[in-house]
Amino acid sequence: MANMIKKVLVVDDQPEVGAQIGAYLKHLGIIPAFALSVGDVIAGFDPNIYSLIICDVMMPGKNGFDLVRFIRNEFPQIPVVLVSGYFDKQMEELQKVFGIGRIYRKPVFLNTVKQMLAEMQELTAQ
């Protein structure tokens, strides 16, 4: 399948959360890679490696919306999925401004990761 998701970058400032999402990806036969900050991703992102980014919204320094802005401007072919354990009106507004259909809620479970992958494959197939 040409659209198969091969390698996914997981960005979360909490290593244990990233590791859990990574474990689900491995279970599904997908290779995870990890970054602890949006700044790290922006500094060295290679669009030829990743077919999807899963990123926490609330992190010190640059946040998930900053990453969405960067990826959309520089590498619009790479989908970004946002996850967060925290929601407020400001986040809801940013979600609308960025045209993000959904922010997945933490904690992330295997079924959530399956849903993310299915939705991303649908989007990239269009």
MOPAC internal coordinates of N, CA, C and O (Angstrom, degrees):
PM7 1SCF
backbone

  N    0.0000 0     0.00 0     0.00 0    0    0    0
  C    1.4493 1     0.00 0     0.00 0    1    0    0
  C    1.5261 1   109.43 1     0.00 0    2    1    0
  O    1.2310 1   120.23 1   -53.72 1    3    2    1
  N    1.3126 1   117.17 1   126.28 1    3    2    1
  C    1.4653 1   120.57 1  -177.18 1    5    3    2
  C    1.5216 1   111.88 1   -67.00 1    6    5    3
  O    1.2310 1   120.32 1   148.86 1    7    6    5
  N    1.3187 1   116.99 1   -31.14 1    7    6    5
  C    1.4622 1   120.53 1  -175.79 1    9    7    6
  C    1.5231 1   113.45 1   -89.23 1   10    9    7
  O    1.2310 1   119.83 1  -175.93 1   11   10    9
  N    1.3112 1   117.94 1     4.07 1   11   10    9
  C    1.4671 1   119.35 1  -176.44 1   13   11   10
  C    1.5259 1   110.88 1   -55.49 1   14   13   11
  O    1.2310 1   121.18 1   -46.29 1   15   14   13
  N    1.3145 1   115.34 1   133.71 1   15   14   13
  C    1.4507 1   120.22 1   175.95 1   17   15   14
  C    1.5206 1   106.80 1   -77.29 1   18   17   15
  O    1.2310 1   120.62 1   -57.50 1   19   18   17
  N    1.3234 1   116.42 1   122.50 1   19   18   17
  C    1.4515 1   120.94 1  -175.55 1   21   19   18
  C    1.5202 1   112.54 1  -101.73 1   22   21   19
  O    1.2310 1   120.93 1   124.32 1   23   22   21
  N    1.3261 1   115.83 1   -55.68 1   23   22   21
  C    1.4508 1   119.50 1  -176.73 1   25   23   22
  C    1.5313 1   108.88 1  -130.03 1   26   25   23
  O    1.2310 1   121.16 1   -47.35 1   27   26   25
  N    1.3229 1   115.38 1   132.65 1   27   26   25
  C    1.4580 1   121.59 1  -176.69 1   29   27   26
  C    1.5196 1   109.41 1  -118.88 1   30   29   27
  O    1.2310 1   120.87 1   -47.36 1   31   30   29
  N    1.3277 1   115.94 1   132.64 1   31   30   29
  C    1.4576 1   121.35 1   176.18 1   33   31   30
  C    1.5204 1   108.28 1   -94.04 1   34   33   31
  O    1.2310 1   120.53 1   -56.34 1   35   34   33
  N    1.3315 1   116.59 1   123.66 1   35   34   33
  C    1.4586 1   123.05 1   178.33 1   37   35   34
  C    1.5293 1   107.42 1  -105.58 1   38   37   35
  O    1.2310 1   120.52 1   -57.86 1   39   38   37
  N    1.3321 1   116.61 1   122.14 1   39   38   37
  C    1.4617 1   121.60 1  -178.09 1   41   39   38
  C    1.5215 1   108.73 1  -116.37 1   42   41   39
  O    1.2310 1   120.72 1   -66.55 1   43   42   41
  N    1.3259 1   116.23 1   113.45 1   43   42   41
  C    1.4627 1   121.19 1   178.99 1   45   43   42
  C    1.5247 1   107.65 1  -155.74 1   46   45   43
  O    1.2310 1   120.83 1   -44.17 1   47   46   45
  N    1.3315 1   116.02 1   135.83 1   47   46   45
  C    1.4691 1   119.86 1  -179.67 1   49   47   46
  C    1.5240 1   112.16 1   -75.66 1   50   49   47
  O    1.2310 1   119.99 1   172.03 1   51   50   49
  N    1.3254 1   117.63 1    -7.97 1   51   50   49
  C    1.4607 1   121.98 1   175.95 1   53   51   50
  C    1.5320 1   107.80 1  -104.45 1   54   53   51
  O    1.2310 1   119.97 1   -75.46 1   55   54   53
  N    1.3469 1   117.66 1   104.54 1   55   54   53
  C    1.4638 1   120.58 1  -174.94 1   57   55   54
  C    1.5237 1   113.79 1   -55.63 1   58   57   55
  O    1.2310 1   120.34 1   145.85 1   59   58   57
  N    1.3385 1   116.95 1   -34.15 1   59   58   57
  C    1.4665 1   118.97 1  -178.66 1   61   59   58
  C    1.5251 1   111.79 1   -68.22 1   62   61   59
  O    1.2310 1   120.06 1   147.23 1   63   62   61
  N    1.3309 1   117.49 1   -32.77 1   63   62   61
  C    1.4697 1   120.91 1   177.55 1   65   63   62
  C    1.5256 1   109.45 1   -69.83 1   66   65   63
  O    1.2310 1   120.74 1   134.40 1   67   66   65
  N    1.3224 1   116.19 1   -45.60 1   67   66   65
  C    1.4665 1   120.29 1   177.16 1   69   67   66
  C    1.5166 1   111.33 1   -59.62 1   70   69   67
  O    1.2310 1   120.64 1   138.59 1   71   70   69
  N    1.3273 1   116.39 1   -41.41 1   71   70   69
  C    1.4721 1   120.82 1  -179.51 1   73   71   70
  C    1.5290 1   110.84 1   -64.66 1   74   73   71
  O    1.2310 1   120.05 1   142.17 1   75   74   73
  N    1.3231 1   117.50 1   -37.83 1   75   74   73
  C    1.4659 1   120.61 1   179.23 1   77   75   74
  C    1.5277 1   110.55 1   -65.81 1   78   77   75
  O    1.2310 1   120.52 1   133.31 1   79   78   77
  N    1.3304 1   116.60 1   -46.69 1   79   78   77
  C    1.4709 1   119.87 1   177.75 1   81   79   78
  C    1.5341 1   109.11 1   -62.12 1   82   81   79
  O    1.2310 1   120.60 1   139.39 1   83   82   81
  N    1.3273 1   116.46 1   -40.61 1   83   82   81
  C    1.4645 1   120.95 1   177.75 1   85   83   82
  C    1.5174 1   112.22 1   -60.56 1   86   85   83
  O    1.2310 1   120.35 1   140.73 1   87   86   85
  N    1.3329 1   116.94 1   -39.27 1   87   86   85
  C    1.4658 1   120.86 1   178.72 1   89   87   86
  C    1.5330 1   110.64 1   -63.31 1   90   89   87
  O    1.2310 1   120.26 1   140.31 1   91   90   89
  N    1.3315 1   117.10 1   -39.69 1   91   90   89
  C    1.4642 1   120.41 1   177.65 1   93   91   90
  C    1.5344 1   110.23 1   -65.02 1   94   93   91
  O    1.2310 1   120.80 1   137.32 1   95   94   93
  N    1.3423 1   116.07 1   -42.68 1   95   94   93
  C    1.4669 1   119.52 1   178.86 1   97   95   94
  C    1.5278 1   110.94 1   -60.92 1   98   97   95
  O    1.2310 1   120.77 1   134.62 1   99   98   97
  N    1.3455 1   116.13 1   -45.38 1   99   98   97
  C    1.4740 1   119.95 1   178.41 1  101   99   98
  C    1.5218 1   110.74 1   -59.02 1  102  101   99
  O    1.2310 1   120.88 1   138.39 1  103  102  101
  N    1.3146 1   115.92 1   -41.61 1  103  102  101
  C    1.4686 1   121.31 1   178.46 1  105  103  102
  C    1.5323 1   110.90 1   -57.85 1  106  105  103
  O    1.2310 1   120.79 1   148.36 1  107  106  105
  N    1.3259 1   116.09 1   -31.64 1  107  106  105
  C    1.4631 1   121.86 1  -179.17 1  109  107  106
  C    1.5310 1   112.27 1   -91.90 1  110  109  107
  O    1.2310 1   120.55 1  -173.65 1  111  110  109
  N    1.3376 1   116.55 1     6.35 1  111  110  109
  C    1.4609 1   120.71 1   177.34 1  113  111  110
  C    1.5148 1   114.77 1    82.26 1  114  113  111
  O    1.2310 1   120.59 1  -159.05 1  115  114  113
  N    1.3229 1   116.49 1    20.95 1  115  114  113
  C    1.4702 1   121.34 1  -178.79 1  117  115  114
  C    1.5207 1   109.06 1  -112.73 1  118  117  115
  O    1.2310 1   120.98 1   -40.26 1  119  118  117
  N    1.3210 1   115.72 1   139.74 1  119  118  117
  C    1.4596 1   121.23 1  -178.41 1  121  119  118
  C    1.5256 1   109.20 1   -85.69 1  122  121  119
  O    1.2310 1   120.10 1   -60.90 1  123  122  121
  N    1.3414 1   117.41 1   119.10 1  123  122  121
  C    1.4680 1   118.90 1   176.34 1  125  123  122
  C    1.5265 1   111.36 1   -91.88 1  126  125  123
  O    1.2310 1   121.50 1   -28.69 1  127  126  125
  N    1.3146 1   114.73 1   151.31 1  127  126  125
  C    1.4651 1   122.25 1   168.92 1  129  127  126
  C    1.5221 1   104.84 1  -128.65 1  130  129  127
  O    1.2310 1   120.48 1   -20.06 1  131  130  129
  N    1.3289 1   116.68 1   159.94 1  131  130  129
  C    1.4554 1   119.39 1  -171.92 1  133  131  130
  C    1.5254 1   112.28 1  -131.64 1  134  133  131
  O    1.2310 1   121.47 1   -33.19 1  135  134  133
  N    1.3339 1   114.79 1   146.81 1  135  134  133
  C    1.4573 1   122.37 1   171.11 1  137  135  134
  C    1.5213 1   106.64 1  -140.00 1  138  137  135
  O    1.2310 1   120.94 1   -34.33 1  139  138  137
  N    1.3273 1   115.80 1   145.67 1  139  138  137
  C    1.4646 1   120.65 1  -178.48 1  141  139  138
  C    1.5265 1   113.24 1   -95.09 1  142  141  139
  O    1.2310 1   120.43 1   170.92 1  143  142  141
  N    1.3372 1   116.78 1    -9.08 1  143  142  141
  C    1.4632 1   118.66 1  -179.73 1  145  143  142
  C    1.5231 1   111.05 1  -152.44 1  146  145  143
  O    1.2310 1   121.29 1   -24.75 1  147  146  145
  N    1.3107 1   115.13 1   155.25 1  147  146  145
  C    1.4594 1   121.76 1   176.62 1  149  147  146
  C    1.5247 1   109.53 1   -64.99 1  150  149  147
  O    1.2310 1   120.35 1   143.60 1  151  150  149
  N    1.3280 1   116.93 1   -36.40 1  151  150  149
  C    1.4618 1   120.45 1   178.30 1  153  151  150
  C    1.5148 1   112.23 1   -58.08 1  154  153  151
  O    1.2310 1   120.51 1   139.07 1  155  154  153
  N    1.3424 1   116.63 1   -40.93 1  155  154  153
  C    1.4669 1   120.79 1   177.73 1  157  155  154
  C    1.5291 1   111.00 1   -61.93 1  158  157  155
  O    1.2310 1   120.60 1   139.46 1  159  158  157
  N    1.3168 1   116.46 1   -40.54 1  159  158  157
  C    1.4668 1   120.90 1  -179.24 1  161  159  158
  C    1.5228 1   109.86 1   -65.94 1  162  161  159
  O    1.2310 1   120.72 1   131.26 1  163  162  161
  N    1.3291 1   116.24 1   -48.74 1  163  162  161
  C    1.4629 1   120.84 1  -177.44 1  165  163  162
  C    1.5316 1   110.56 1   -61.51 1  166  165  163
  O    1.2310 1   120.49 1   142.93 1  167  166  165
  N    1.3193 1   116.67 1   -37.07 1  167  166  165
  C    1.4729 1   120.98 1  -177.22 1  169  167  166
  C    1.5279 1   112.85 1   -65.41 1  170  169  167
  O    1.2310 1   119.81 1   149.31 1  171  170  169
  N    1.3235 1   117.96 1   -30.69 1  171  170  169
  C    1.4595 1   117.47 1  -174.28 1  173  171  170
  C    1.5101 1   114.90 1  -143.41 1  174  173  171
  O    1.2310 1   119.50 1  -144.06 1  175  174  173
  N    1.3206 1   118.55 1    35.94 1  175  174  173
  C    1.4616 1   120.09 1  -175.44 1  177  175  174
  C    1.5202 1   111.37 1   -74.77 1  178  177  175
  O    1.2310 1   120.81 1   -48.66 1  179  178  177
  N    1.3350 1   116.05 1   131.34 1  179  178  177
  C    1.4616 1   122.66 1   175.79 1  181  179  178
  C    1.5261 1   108.33 1  -116.87 1  182  181  179
  O    1.2310 1   119.98 1   -71.44 1  183  182  181
  N    1.3408 1   117.65 1   108.56 1  183  182  181
  C    1.4649 1   120.77 1  -175.82 1  185  183  182
  C    1.5277 1   113.57 1   -68.98 1  186  185  183
  O    1.2310 1   120.05 1   168.20 1  187  186  185
  N    1.3179 1   117.51 1   -11.80 1  187  186  185
  C    1.4597 1   120.33 1   179.82 1  189  187  186
  C    1.5232 1   112.33 1   -80.96 1  190  189  187
  O    1.2310 1   120.42 1   168.65 1  191  190  189
  N    1.3258 1   116.80 1   -11.35 1  191  190  189
  C    1.4617 1   120.97 1  -176.24 1  193  191  190
  C    1.5247 1   111.76 1   -93.96 1  194  193  191
  O    1.2310 1   120.22 1   139.24 1  195  194  193
  N    1.3208 1   117.18 1   -40.76 1  195  194  193
  C    1.4705 1   121.14 1  -169.72 1  197  195  194
  C    1.5133 1   112.73 1  -107.41 1  198  197  195
  O    1.2310 1   121.15 1   -37.00 1  199  198  197
  N    1.3314 1   115.41 1   143.00 1  199  198  197
  C    1.4541 1   119.60 1   174.56 1  201  199  198
  C    1.5303 1   111.22 1  -107.67 1  202  201  199
  O    1.2310 1   120.29 1   176.21 1  203  202  201
  N    1.3376 1   117.05 1    -3.79 1  203  202  201
  C    1.4623 1   121.55 1  -179.84 1  205  203  202
  C    1.5223 1   108.89 1  -164.01 1  206  205  203
  O    1.2310 1   121.13 1   -32.80 1  207  206  205
  N    1.3380 1   115.45 1   147.20 1  207  206  205
  C    1.4683 1   122.04 1   173.17 1  209  207  206
  C    1.5297 1   107.29 1  -122.61 1  210  209  207
  O    1.2310 1   120.86 1   -48.43 1  211  210  209
  N    1.3287 1   115.95 1   131.57 1  211  210  209
  C    1.4668 1   122.13 1   172.28 1  213  211  210
  C    1.5248 1   105.52 1  -112.06 1  214  213  211
  O    1.2310 1   120.31 1   -59.70 1  215  214  213
  N    1.3217 1   117.02 1   120.30 1  215  214  213
  C    1.4673 1   120.31 1  -172.10 1  217  215  214
  C    1.5275 1   111.99 1  -132.47 1  218  217  215
  O    1.2310 1   121.30 1   -44.30 1  219  218  217
  N    1.3211 1   115.12 1   135.70 1  219  218  217
  C    1.4585 1   121.55 1   171.58 1  221  219  218
  C    1.5257 1   108.02 1   -67.14 1  222  221  219
  O    1.2310 1   120.34 1   -30.11 1  223  222  221
  N    1.3192 1   116.96 1   149.89 1  223  222  221
  C    1.4654 1   120.04 1   179.04 1  225  223  222
  C    1.5275 1   110.58 1   -83.56 1  226  225  223
  O    1.2310 1   120.50 1   125.68 1  227  226  225
  N    1.3301 1   116.65 1   -54.32 1  227  226  225
  C    1.4653 1   120.81 1  -172.36 1  229  227  226
  C    1.5240 1   111.00 1   -90.24 1  230  229  227
  O    1.2310 1   121.18 1   -71.23 1  231  230  229
  N    1.3399 1   115.34 1   108.77 1  231  230  229
  C    1.4640 1   121.48 1   177.60 1  233  231  230
  C    1.5173 1   108.56 1  -143.35 1  234  233  231
  O    1.2310 1   120.46 1   -23.52 1  235  234  233
  N    1.3311 1   116.72 1   156.48 1  235  234  233
  C    1.4666 1   118.90 1   175.75 1  237  235  234
  C    1.5286 1   109.79 1   -63.44 1  238  237  235
  O    1.2310 1   120.88 1   -32.37 1  239  238  237
  N    1.3201 1   115.93 1   147.63 1  239  238  237
  C    1.4650 1   119.68 1  -178.92 1  241  239  238
  C    1.5170 1   109.40 1    75.18 1  242  241  239
  O    1.2310 1   120.64 1    46.16 1  243  242  241
  N    1.3112 1   116.38 1  -133.84 1  243  242  241
  C    1.4634 1   120.57 1   179.64 1  245  243  242
  C    1.5332 1   109.60 1   -71.31 1  246  245  243
  O    1.2310 1   121.21 1   -35.02 1  247  246  245
  N    1.3437 1   115.30 1   144.98 1  247  246  245
  C    1.4661 1   119.00 1  -177.29 1  249  247  246
  C    1.5319 1   111.11 1  -110.20 1  250  249  247
  O    1.2310 1   120.94 1     4.14 1  251  250  249
  N    1.3188 1   115.81 1  -175.86 1  251  250  249
  C    1.4580 1   120.99 1  -178.22 1  253  251  250
  C    1.5212 1   114.02 1   -59.59 1  254  253  251
  O    1.2310 1   120.15 1   145.78 1  255  254  253
  N    1.3288 1   117.32 1   -34.22 1  255  254  253
  C    1.4603 1   120.23 1   178.23 1  257  255  254
  C    1.5320 1   110.62 1   -68.11 1  258  257  255
  O    1.2310 1   120.40 1   145.12 1  259  258  257
  N    1.3311 1   116.84 1   -34.88 1  259  258  257
  C    1.4717 1   120.19 1   175.32 1  261  259  258
  C    1.5299 1   109.84 1   -61.89 1  262  261  259
  O    1.2310 1   120.71 1   140.35 1  263  262  261
  N    1.3289 1   116.25 1   -39.65 1  263  262  261
  C    1.4613 1   120.04 1   179.19 1  265  263  262
  C    1.5296 1   110.54 1   -67.26 1  266  265  263
  O    1.2310 1   120.31 1   137.29 1  267  266  265
  N    1.3289 1   117.02 1   -42.71 1  267  266  265
  C    1.4686 1   120.29 1   177.16 1  269  267  266
  C    1.5287 1   109.57 1   -57.17 1  270  269  267
  O    1.2310 1   120.00 1   133.84 1  271  270  269
  N    1.3204 1   117.61 1   -46.16 1  271  270  269
  C    1.4725 1   122.06 1   179.99 1  273  271  270
  C    1.5309 1   109.98 1   -58.88 1  274  273  271
  O    1.2310 1   120.39 1   131.69 1  275  274  273
  N    1.3260 1   116.86 1   -48.31 1  275  274  273
  C    1.4738 1   121.54 1  -179.21 1  277  275  274
  C    1.5285 1   111.16 1   -60.55 1  278  277  275
  O    1.2310 1   120.38 1   130.24 1  279  278  277
  N    1.3189 1   116.88 1   -49.76 1  279  278  277
  C    1.4646 1   120.72 1  -176.66 1  281  279  278
  C    1.5232 1   110.45 1   -64.96 1  282  281  279
  O    1.2310 1   119.90 1   136.14 1  283  282  281
  N    1.3217 1   117.80 1   -43.86 1  283  282  281
  C    1.4729 1   120.15 1  -179.83 1  285  283  282
  C    1.5219 1   111.51 1   -62.29 1  286  285  283
  O    1.2310 1   120.36 1   143.91 1  287  286  285
  N    1.3301 1   116.92 1   -36.09 1  287  286  285
  C    1.4627 1   120.58 1  -179.81 1  289  287  286
  C    1.5202 1   112.14 1   -75.44 1  290  289  287
  O    1.2310 1   120.37 1   139.38 1  291  290  289
  N    1.3236 1   116.89 1   -40.62 1  291  290  289
  C    1.4648 1   120.98 1  -172.01 1  293  291  290
  C    1.5270 1   114.07 1   -97.96 1  294  293  291
  O    1.2310 1   120.34 1   142.14 1  295  294  293
  N    1.3284 1   116.96 1   -37.86 1  295  294  293
  C    1.4726 1   122.08 1  -173.48 1  297  295  294
  C    1.5270 1   110.27 1  -139.34 1  298  297  295
  O    1.2310 1   119.77 1  -115.27 1  299  298  297
  N    1.3290 1   118.05 1    64.73 1  299  298  297
  C    1.4720 1   120.81 1  -172.46 1  301  299  298
  C    1.5276 1   114.43 1   -61.84 1  302  301  299
  O    1.2310 1   119.97 1   165.51 1  303  302  301
  N    1.3163 1   117.67 1   -14.49 1  303  302  301
  C    1.4680 1   120.30 1   179.30 1  305  303  302
  C    1.5222 1   112.85 1   -77.48 1  306  305  303
  O    1.2310 1   119.85 1   168.21 1  307  306  305
  N    1.3389 1   117.89 1   -11.79 1  307  306  305
  C    1.4645 1   121.68 1  -178.49 1  309  307  306
  C    1.5323 1   109.10 1   -95.45 1  310  309  307
  O    1.2310 1   119.91 1   -63.06 1  311  310  309
  N    1.3407 1   117.78 1   116.94 1  311  310  309
  C    1.4627 1   119.05 1   177.80 1  313  311  310
  C    1.5348 1   112.01 1   -74.93 1  314  313  311
  O    1.2310 1   121.33 1   -34.53 1  315  314  313
  N    1.3336 1   115.06 1   145.47 1  315  314  313
  C    1.4634 1   121.93 1   176.42 1  317  315  314
  C    1.5236 1   107.88 1  -121.04 1  318  317  315
  O    1.2310 1   120.92 1   -51.15 1  319  318  317
  N    1.3355 1   115.84 1   128.85 1  319  318  317
  C    1.4614 1   122.39 1   176.27 1  321  319  318
  C    1.5255 1   106.98 1  -109.14 1  322  321  319
  O    1.2310 1   120.51 1   -48.88 1  323  322  321
  N    1.3206 1   116.63 1   131.12 1  323  322  321
  C    1.4590 1   120.64 1   178.99 1  325  323  322
  C    1.5293 1   110.92 1  -102.43 1  326  325  323
  O    1.2310 1   121.58 1   -37.48 1  327  326  325
  N    1.3396 1   114.58 1   142.52 1  327  326  325
  C    1.4615 1   121.88 1   174.86 1  329  327  326
  C    1.5226 1   108.40 1  -129.10 1  330  329  327
  O    1.2310 1   120.71 1   -31.33 1  331  330  329
  N    1.3211 1   116.24 1   148.67 1  331  330  329
  C    1.4615 1   119.02 1   178.56 1  333  331  330
  C    1.5247 1   110.58 1  -159.61 1  334  333  331
  O    1.2310 1   121.61 1   -33.06 1  335  334  333
  N    1.3024 1   114.52 1   146.94 1  335  334  333
  C    1.4515 1   120.84 1   173.88 1  337  335  334
  C    1.5097 1   110.90 1   -97.76 1  338  337  335
  O    1.2310 1   120.50 1   179.51 1  339  338  337
  N    1.3242 1   116.65 1    -0.49 1  339  338  337
  C    1.4600 1   121.90 1  -173.08 1  341  339  338
  C    1.5214 1   109.20 1  -130.08 1  342  341  339
  O    1.2310 1   120.09 1   -52.71 1  343  342  341
  N    1.3154 1   117.43 1   127.29 1  343  342  341
  C    1.4630 1   121.91 1   177.95 1  345  343  342
  C    1.5131 1   109.77 1  -130.90 1  346  345  343
  O    1.2310 1   120.65 1   -42.02 1  347  346  345
  N    1.3232 1   116.37 1   137.98 1  347  346  345
  C    1.4617 1   121.19 1   172.60 1  349  347  346
  C    1.5291 1   108.19 1  -147.45 1  350  349  347
  O    1.2310 1   120.57 1     1.41 1  351  350  349
  N    1.3089 1   116.52 1  -178.59 1  351  350  349
  C    1.4689 1   121.41 1  -177.69 1  353  351  350
  C    1.5265 1   111.48 1   -61.76 1  354  353  351
  O    1.2310 1   120.61 1   139.78 1  355  354  353
  N    1.3287 1   116.44 1   -40.22 1  355  354  353
  C    1.4635 1   119.96 1  -178.65 1  357  355  354
  C    1.5368 1   110.07 1   -62.84 1  358  357  355
  O    1.2310 1   120.46 1   138.15 1  359  358  357
  N    1.3224 1   116.73 1   -41.85 1  359  358  357
  C    1.4569 1   119.77 1   179.23 1  361  359  358
  C    1.5277 1   110.30 1   -65.83 1  362  361  359
  O    1.2310 1   120.83 1   140.81 1  363  362  361
  N    1.3231 1   116.01 1   -39.19 1  363  362  361
  C    1.4599 1   120.50 1   177.38 1  365  363  362
  C    1.5284 1   110.72 1   -60.53 1  366  365  363
  O    1.2310 1   120.60 1   138.18 1  367  366  365
  N    1.3345 1   116.46 1   -41.82 1  367  366  365
  C    1.4628 1   121.09 1   178.57 1  369  367  366
  C    1.5269 1   111.21 1   -64.71 1  370  369  367
  O    1.2310 1   120.55 1   135.38 1  371  370  369
  N    1.3335 1   116.55 1   -44.62 1  371  370  369
  C    1.4687 1   120.30 1   178.69 1  373  371  370
  C    1.5298 1   110.65 1   -62.58 1  374  373  371
  O    1.2310 1   120.68 1   142.29 1  375  374  373
  N    1.3088 1   116.31 1   -37.71 1  375  374  373
  C    1.4674 1   120.71 1   177.80 1  377  375  374
  C    1.5307 1   109.49 1   -58.87 1  378  377  375
  O    1.2310 1   120.34 1   136.86 1  379  378  377
  N    1.3430 1   116.95 1   -43.14 1  379  378  377
  C    1.4655 1   121.47 1   178.86 1  381  379  378
  C    1.5251 1   110.84 1   -67.65 1  382  381  379
  O    1.2310 1   120.59 1   133.56 1  383  382  381
  N    1.3277 1   116.48 1   -46.44 1  383  382  381
  C    1.4668 1   121.14 1  -178.64 1  385  383  382
  C    1.5317 1   110.70 1   -58.16 1  386  385  383
  O    1.2310 1   120.39 1   138.64 1  387  386  385
  N    1.3174 1   116.85 1   -41.36 1  387  386  385
  C    1.4608 1   121.35 1  -178.28 1  389  387  386
  C    1.5267 1   112.67 1   -84.07 1  390  389  387
  O    1.2310 1   120.55 1   173.96 1  391  390  389
  N    1.3354 1   116.55 1    -6.04 1  391  390  389
  C    1.4524 1   119.68 1  -179.85 1  393  391  390
  C    1.5202 1   113.11 1    65.08 1  394  393  391
  O    1.2310 1   121.11 1  -143.09 1  395  394  393
  N    1.3207 1   115.47 1    36.91 1  395  394  393
  C    1.4645 1   121.06 1   179.62 1  397  395  394
  C    1.5229 1   107.55 1   -90.79 1  398  397  395
  O    1.2310 1   120.92 1   -61.07 1  399  398  397
  N    1.3113 1   115.86 1   118.93 1  399  398  397
  C    1.4580 1   120.76 1  -175.99 1  401  399  398
  C    1.5156 1   113.54 1   -63.88 1  402  401  399
  O    1.2310 1   120.78 1   141.11 1  403  402  401
  N    1.3264 1   116.10 1   -38.89 1  403  402  401
  C    1.4591 1   119.19 1  -175.55 1  405  403  402
  C    1.5259 1   110.29 1  -151.32 1  406  405  403
  O    1.2310 1   121.90 1   -38.69 1  407  406  405
  N    1.3189 1   113.98 1   141.31 1  407  406  405
  C    1.4619 1   120.94 1   167.68 1  409  407  406
  C    1.5281 1   105.03 1  -113.12 1  410  409  407
  O    1.2310 1   120.84 1   -60.64 1  411  410  409
  N    1.3189 1   116.00 1   119.36 1  411  410  409
  C    1.4620 1   120.30 1  -178.69 1  413  411  410
  C    1.5190 1   109.89 1   -73.47 1  414  413  411
  O    1.2310 1   121.22 1   -36.89 1  415  414  413
  N    1.3008 1   115.26 1   143.11 1  415  414  413
  C    1.4691 1   120.39 1  -178.26 1  417  415  414
  C    1.5127 1   111.62 1   -88.50 1  418  417  415
  O    1.2310 1   121.43 1   -38.10 1  419  418  417
  N    1.3227 1   114.87 1   141.90 1  419  418  417
  C    1.4590 1   121.44 1   171.64 1  421  419  418
  C    1.5098 1   108.10 1   -84.78 1  422  421  419
  O    1.2310 1   118.38 1   -27.42 1  423  422  421
  N    1.2900 1   120.70 1   152.58 1  423  422  421
  C    1.4646 1   125.34 1    -0.75 1  425  423  422
  C    1.5278 1   111.01 1   -72.62 1  426  425  423
  O    1.2310 1   121.45 1   -31.19 1  427  426  425
  N    1.3436 1   114.83 1   148.81 1  427  426  425
  C    1.4572 1   122.03 1  -179.89 1  429  427  426
  C    1.5273 1   108.49 1   -91.21 1  430  429  427
  O    1.2310 1   120.89 1   -48.84 1  431  430  429
  N    1.3154 1   115.90 1   131.16 1  431  430  429
  C    1.4642 1   122.07 1   179.06 1  433  431  430
  C    1.5257 1   110.03 1  -114.09 1  434  433  431
  O    1.2310 1   120.55 1    -8.42 1  435  434  433
  N    1.3125 1   116.55 1   171.58 1  435  434  433
  C    1.4583 1   121.78 1  -178.57 1  437  435  434
  C    1.5322 1   111.41 1   -55.15 1  438  437  435
  O    1.2310 1   120.16 1   134.99 1  439  438  437
  N    1.3254 1   117.30 1   -45.01 1  439  438  437
  C    1.4692 1   119.71 1   179.75 1  441  439  438
  C    1.5231 1   111.94 1   -61.75 1  442  441  439
  O    1.2310 1   120.32 1   145.37 1  443  442  441
  N    1.3295 1   117.00 1   -34.63 1  443  442  441
  C    1.4655 1   120.80 1   177.62 1  445  443  442
  C    1.5184 1   109.82 1   -64.34 1  446  445  443
  O    1.2310 1   120.26 1   135.65 1  447  446  445
  N    1.3265 1   117.10 1   -44.35 1  447  446  445
  C    1.4660 1   121.18 1   179.89 1  449  447  446
  C    1.5347 1   109.61 1   -64.08 1  450  449  447
  O    1.2310 1   120.10 1   138.62 1  451  450  449
  N    1.3213 1   117.41 1   -41.38 1  451  450  449
  C    1.4697 1   120.37 1   176.66 1  453  451  450
  C    1.5238 1   110.74 1   -59.06 1  454  453  451
  O    1.2310 1   120.82 1   137.80 1  455  454  453
  N    1.3316 1   116.04 1   -42.20 1  455  454  453
  C    1.4630 1   121.07 1  -179.97 1  457  455  454
  C    1.5316 1   110.62 1   -64.90 1  458  457  455
  O    1.2310 1   120.17 1   136.07 1  459  458  457
  N    1.3326 1   117.28 1   -43.93 1  459  458  457
  C    1.4738 1   121.31 1   177.76 1  461  459  458
  C    1.5260 1   110.21 1   -56.45 1  462  461  459
  O    1.2310 1   120.69 1   131.16 1  463  462  461
  N    1.3316 1   116.29 1   -48.84 1  463  462  461
  C    1.4576 1   121.47 1  -176.80 1  465  463  462
  C    1.5235 1   111.06 1   -64.20 1  466  465  463
  O    1.2310 1   120.56 1   138.12 1  467  466  465
  N    1.3209 1   116.53 1   -41.88 1  467  466  465
  C    1.4690 1   120.18 1   179.40 1  469  467  466
  C    1.5250 1   110.47 1   -63.15 1  470  469  467
  O    1.2310 1   120.38 1   136.24 1  471  470  469
  N    1.3220 1   116.89 1   -43.76 1  471  470  469
  C    1.4660 1   120.29 1  -179.98 1  473  471  470
  C    1.5254 1   111.39 1   -65.95 1  474  473  471
  O    1.2310 1   120.24 1   140.11 1  475  474  473
  N    1.3200 1   117.15 1   -39.89 1  475  474  473
  C    1.4623 1   119.90 1   179.66 1  477  475  474
  C    1.5273 1   110.93 1   -66.92 1  478  477  475
  O    1.2310 1   120.19 1   141.62 1  479  478  477
  N    1.3236 1   117.24 1   -38.38 1  479  478  477
  C    1.4644 1   119.80 1   178.42 1  481  479  478
  C    1.5197 1   110.77 1   -66.91 1  482  481  479
  O    1.2310 1   120.25 1   144.48 1  483  482  481
  N    1.3220 1   117.13 1   -35.52 1  483  482  481
  C    1.4630 1   120.86 1   175.86 1  485  483  482
  C    1.5267 1   110.53 1   -63.27 1  486  485  483
  O    1.2310 1   120.75 1   134.51 1  487  486  485
  N    1.3271 1   116.18 1   -45.49 1  487  486  485
  C    1.4608 1   121.10 1  -178.89 1  489  487  486
  C    1.5283 1   111.72 1   -63.78 1  490  489  487
  O    1.2310 1   120.56 1   135.82 1  491  490  489
  N    1.3260 1   116.53 1   -44.18 1  491  490  489
  C    1.4630 1   119.32 1  -177.25 1  493  491  490
  C    1.5187 1   111.64 1   -74.45 1  494  493  491
  O    1.2310 1   119.54 1   162.03 1  495  494  493
  N    1.3256 1   118.49 1   -17.97 1  495  494  493
  C    1.4634 1   121.74 1   178.83 1  497  495  494
  C    1.5296 1   111.14 1   -79.97 1  498  497  495
  O    1.2310 1   120.08 1   162.52 1  499  498  497
  N    1.3195 1   117.45 1   -17.48 1  499  498  497
  C    1.4764 1   121.26 1  -177.36 1  501  499  498
  C    1.5025 1   111.75 1   -74.65 1  502  501  499
  O    1.2310 1   120.10 1   180.00 1  503  502  501

